[in-house]
């Protein structure tokens, strides 16, 4: 039996406060991708974040989609 993928979404954009997740321009959210496990999502998140390291108001996040789809996971 294979483990089922635990989908993760990585996206980012400009936020109003670097310590929060209030995205200010939803029309320009950057979707990095959907990944089958946290390790791959984290790698993508680090890469996207590193490209924008000089802009404190540009933030990327990892969303655990599998928890939204099936809260028991």
Secondary structure, DSSP 8 states (H G I E B T S, - for coil): -------EEEEEEEBSSTTS--BS-GGG-EEEEEESSHHHHHHHHHHHHHHTTT-TTEEEEEE-HHHHH-TT-
